[in-house]
């Protein structure tokens, strides 16, 4: 994603609470979709440009962030929130696809009953 697009998205989510849990960057992103796979979390982090700064920390995405040991800037917190949003949007798209597949099979079943 282009940097300008990310900056635009960041400006749109300024009102979102950027408070993070005292936990790892990874777990803070995963809050967007607790059922997400590790790959999904990493892809969301990449899309939100979290990886640009996360790898600077000793444990990357697994770094425990807090205001004492590893404080994050407001921009970094917003990027983590953006990754949460991307993860949530992925979950919604995935559920939408599952719903469409179920509707398809329900339609096939109804047609077969009609003969």
C-alpha positions as CSV (number, residue, x, y, z in Angstrom):
1,X,0.0,0.0,0.0
2,X,1.3,3.4,-0.9
3,X,2.5,5.7,1.9
4,X,0.0,8.4,0.9
5,X,-2.9,5.9,1.2
6,X,-1.7,4.8,4.6
7,X,-1.4,8.5,5.8
8,X,-4.9,9.1,4.5
9,X,-6.2,6.1,6.4
10,X,-4.4,7.2,9.5
11,X,-6.0,10.6,9.4
12,X,-9.4,8.9,9.1
13,X,-8.9,6.9,12.3
14,X,-7.5,9.6,14.5
15,X,-10.6,9.5,16.6
16,X,-10.1,5.8,17.3
17,X,-8.8,5.1,20.8
18,X,-5.2,4.3,20.3
19,X,-4.7,2.8,23.8
20,X,-2.9,-0.4,23.6
21,X,-3.0,-3.3,26.1
22,X,0.2,-3.9,28.0
23,X,1.0,-6.9,25.8
24,X,2.9,-7.7,22.6
25,X,2.5,-5.8,19.4
26,X,1.3,-9.1,17.9
27,X,-1.5,-9.6,20.5
28,X,-2.5,-5.9,20.3
29,X,-3.1,-6.4,16.5
30,X,-4.8,-9.8,17.0
31,X,-7.5,-8.1,19.1
32,X,-9.0,-7.1,15.8
33,X,-9.8,-10.8,15.2
34,X,-8.9,-13.2,17.9
35,X,-9.4,-16.2,15.5
36,X,-6.9,-14.8,13.0
37,X,-3.9,-17.0,12.0
38,X,-0.4,-15.8,12.6
39,X,-0.1,-15.2,8.8
40,X,-3.2,-13.0,8.8
41,X,-1.8,-10.9,11.7
42,X,1.5,-10.5,9.9
43,X,-0.1,-9.5,6.7
44,X,-2.3,-6.9,8.5
45,X,0.8,-5.6,10.2
46,X,2.6,-5.3,6.9
47,X,-0.4,-3.6,5.2
48,X,-0.6,-1.0,8.1
49,X,3.2,-0.5,7.9
50,X,3.7,-1.8,11.5
51,X,6.5,-4.0,10.4
52,X,8.5,-0.8,9.4
53,X,9.0,-0.1,13.1
54,X,8.3,-3.4,14.8
55,X,11.5,-5.1,13.6
56,X,13.5,-2.3,15.3
57,X,12.5,-3.8,18.7
58,X,14.4,-6.8,20.1
59,X,11.5,-9.3,19.7
60,X,9.8,-7.7,16.6
61,X,6.0,-8.2,16.8
62,X,6.5,-10.2,20.0
63,X,7.9,-7.2,21.8
64,X,5.9,-6.4,24.9
65,X,5.0,-2.7,24.6
66,X,4.5,-0.3,27.4
67,X,5.4,3.3,28.2
68,X,8.4,2.3,30.3
69,X,10.4,-0.2,28.3
70,X,9.3,0.3,24.7
71,X,7.1,3.4,24.4
72,X,5.4,3.9,21.1
73,X,4.7,7.1,19.3
74,X,1.1,8.2,18.6
75,X,1.7,7.3,14.9
76,X,2.9,3.8,15.8
77,X,-0.2,3.2,18.0
78,X,-2.4,4.4,15.2
79,X,-0.7,2.0,12.8
80,X,-1.4,-0.9,15.2
81,X,-5.0,0.2,15.4
82,X,-5.1,0.3,11.6
83,X,-3.7,-3.3,11.5
84,X,-6.6,-4.2,13.9
85,X,-9.1,-2.7,11.4
86,X,-7.5,-4.6,8.5
87,X,-7.8,-7.8,10.5
88,X,-11.4,-7.1,11.4
89,X,-12.2,-6.3,7.7
90,X,-10.6,-9.6,6.7
91,X,-12.8,-11.4,9.2
92,X,-15.9,-9.7,7.8
93,X,-14.9,-10.6,4.2
94,X,-14.3,-14.1,5.2
95,X,-17.7,-14.4,7.0
96,X,-19.3,-12.9,3.9
97,X,-17.8,-15.5,1.7
98,X,-18.9,-18.3,4.0
99,X,-22.4,-16.9,4.0
100,X,-22.5,-16.8,0.2
101,X,-21.3,-20.4,-0.1
102,X,-24.0,-21.5,2.4
103,X,-26.6,-19.7,0.5
104,X,-25.4,-21.4,-2.7
105,X,-25.7,-24.8,-1.2
106,X,-29.1,-24.0,0.3
107,X,-30.3,-22.9,-3.1
108,X,-29.0,-26.1,-4.7
109,X,-30.7,-28.2,-2.0
110,X,-34.0,-26.4,-2.5
111,X,-33.8,-26.9,-6.3
112,X,-33.1,-30.6,-5.9
113,X,-36.1,-31.0,-3.6
114,X,-38.4,-29.3,-6.2
115,X,-37.2,-32.0,-8.6
